[in-house]
Amino acid sequence: MNTTVRWIEGMMMVGESASGHAIVMDGPEDLGGKNLGVRPMEMLLLGMGGCTTVDVISTLKKMREAVRDCRVEISAQRADEHPKVFTKIHLHFIVEGENLNDKKIAKAVSLSADKYCSASIMLGKMAVITHDFTTHA
């Protein structure tokens, strides 16, 4: 996998993926940015959220769960000193669908966390990562 990040000006950059997509990243104004894009550390959390959501949805589909919607709310804490790595990350899945089985959802979340989500497992080498979920009809 190859990607490119190109500096534009100030603290603004454009990240380009091998699959042909681009995203603007920018820093806060106090660091010379203009707040015109996602912060790079936010991108790490977004990537992890996307990775684990793919796992959870694909697992629930294999389990024949009638999922209508799924989102994951991620909260994170960072170290106070440099390097300001993530120290704690919590993922809260909100799954909507008909007659959802809580045991299957717990299993899908667990499989993602422990086996499939490369991003979570990698970040878990530095941070304590916890998970929970709620369901809605």
C-alpha positions as CSV (number, residue, x, y, z in Angstrom):
1,M,0.0,0.0,0.0
2,N,1.4,3.4,-1.0
3,T,0.1,6.9,-0.2
4,T,1.3,10.4,-0.7
5,V,0.9,13.5,1.5
6,R,1.6,16.8,-0.2
7,W,2.1,20.0,1.7
8,I,0.0,22.9,0.3
9,E,0.7,25.9,2.6
10,G,0.8,26.7,6.3
11,M,-0.1,23.4,7.9
12,M,-2.5,22.2,5.1
13,M,-1.8,19.0,3.3
14,V,-3.6,16.8,0.8
15,G,-3.3,13.0,1.4
16,E,-3.7,10.9,-1.8
17,S,-4.5,7.2,-1.6
18,A,-3.4,4.5,-4.0
19,S,-7.0,3.9,-4.7
20,G,-7.3,7.4,-6.2
21,H,-9.0,9.3,-3.4
22,A,-7.8,12.5,-1.6
23,I,-8.5,14.2,1.7
24,V,-7.5,17.6,3.0
25,M,-5.7,17.7,6.4
26,D,-4.9,20.9,8.3
27,G,-3.6,22.0,11.6
28,P,-5.1,24.3,14.2
29,E,-4.6,28.1,13.8
30,D,-2.2,28.3,16.7
31,L,0.2,26.0,14.7
32,G,-0.1,27.9,11.5
33,G,-3.1,26.1,10.1
34,K,-6.4,27.5,8.9
35,N,-8.7,24.7,10.3
36,L,-9.7,23.7,6.7
37,G,-9.3,20.0,7.1
38,V,-9.2,17.0,9.4
39,R,-6.3,16.8,11.8
40,P,-3.8,14.0,11.2
41,M,-4.4,12.4,14.6
42,E,-8.2,12.5,13.9
43,M,-7.5,10.6,10.7
44,L,-6.0,7.8,12.8
45,L,-9.2,7.5,14.8
46,L,-11.3,7.8,11.7
47,G,-9.3,5.1,10.0
48,M,-9.7,2.8,13.0
49,G,-13.4,3.5,13.1
50,G,-13.8,2.7,9.4
51,C,-11.7,-0.5,9.7
52,T,-13.6,-1.9,12.7
53,T,-17.0,-0.9,11.2
54,V,-16.2,-2.9,8.0
55,D,-15.4,-5.9,10.2
56,V,-18.5,-5.6,12.3
57,I,-20.9,-5.1,9.4
58,S,-19.4,-7.9,7.3
59,T,-19.5,-10.3,10.3
60,L,-23.1,-9.4,11.2
61,K,-24.1,-9.9,7.5
62,K,-22.5,-13.4,7.6
63,M,-24.5,-14.0,10.8
64,R,-27.7,-13.0,8.9
65,E,-28.4,-10.0,11.2
66,A,-30.8,-7.5,9.8
67,V,-28.6,-4.4,10.3
68,R,-30.1,-1.2,9.0
69,D,-27.5,1.3,10.4
70,C,-24.3,1.1,12.3
71,R,-22.0,3.9,13.6
72,V,-19.2,4.0,16.0
73,E,-18.5,6.9,18.3
74,I,-14.9,7.1,19.3
75,S,-13.5,9.0,22.3
76,A,-9.8,9.1,22.9
77,Q,-7.3,10.5,25.4
78,R,-3.7,11.5,24.6
79,A,-0.6,11.7,26.6
80,D,0.2,15.2,28.0
81,E,3.8,15.1,26.9
82,H,5.5,14.5,23.6
83,P,5.0,12.2,21.8
84,K,1.3,12.8,22.5
85,V,0.3,9.2,21.7
86,F,-3.2,8.0,22.3
87,T,-3.4,6.4,25.8
88,K,-7.1,5.4,25.9
89,I,-9.6,4.9,23.2
90,H,-13.2,3.9,23.6
91,L,-15.4,2.7,20.8
92,H,-19.2,2.8,21.3
93,F,-21.1,1.0,18.5
94,I,-24.7,1.9,17.8
95,V,-26.4,-0.7,15.8
96,E,-29.9,-0.4,14.4
97,G,-32.0,-3.2,12.8
98,E,-34.8,-5.6,13.3
99,N,-34.6,-8.4,16.0
100,L,-30.9,-7.9,16.6
101,N,-29.2,-10.5,18.7
102,D,-27.0,-8.9,21.3
103,K,-24.8,-12.0,21.6
104,K,-24.0,-11.8,17.9
105,I,-23.2,-8.1,18.0
106,A,-20.9,-8.7,21.0
107,K,-19.2,-11.5,19.0
108,A,-18.8,-9.3,15.9
109,V,-17.3,-6.4,18.0
110,S,-15.0,-8.8,19.8
111,L,-13.8,-10.5,16.6
112,S,-13.0,-7.1,15.1
113,A,-11.1,-6.0,18.2
114,D,-9.2,-9.2,18.8
115,K,-8.6,-10.6,15.3
116,Y,-9.6,-8.6,12.2
117,C,-9.1,-4.9,12.7
118,S,-5.5,-4.2,11.9
119,A,-5.9,-0.5,12.8
120,S,-7.3,-1.2,16.3
121,I,-4.8,-3.9,17.0
122,M,-1.9,-1.7,16.0
123,L,-3.2,1.3,18.1
124,G,-3.8,-1.2,20.9
125,K,0.0,-1.6,21.2
126,M,0.1,1.9,22.6
127,A,-3.4,2.6,24.0
128,V,-5.9,0.8,26.1
129,I,-8.9,0.2,23.8
130,T,-12.3,-0.6,25.1
131,H,-15.6,-1.4,23.3
132,D,-19.3,-1.4,24.0
133,F,-22.5,-1.2,22.0
134,T,-26.2,-0.4,22.1
135,T,-28.9,-1.6,19.8
136,H,-32.0,0.1,18.5
137,A,-34.9,-1.3,16.5
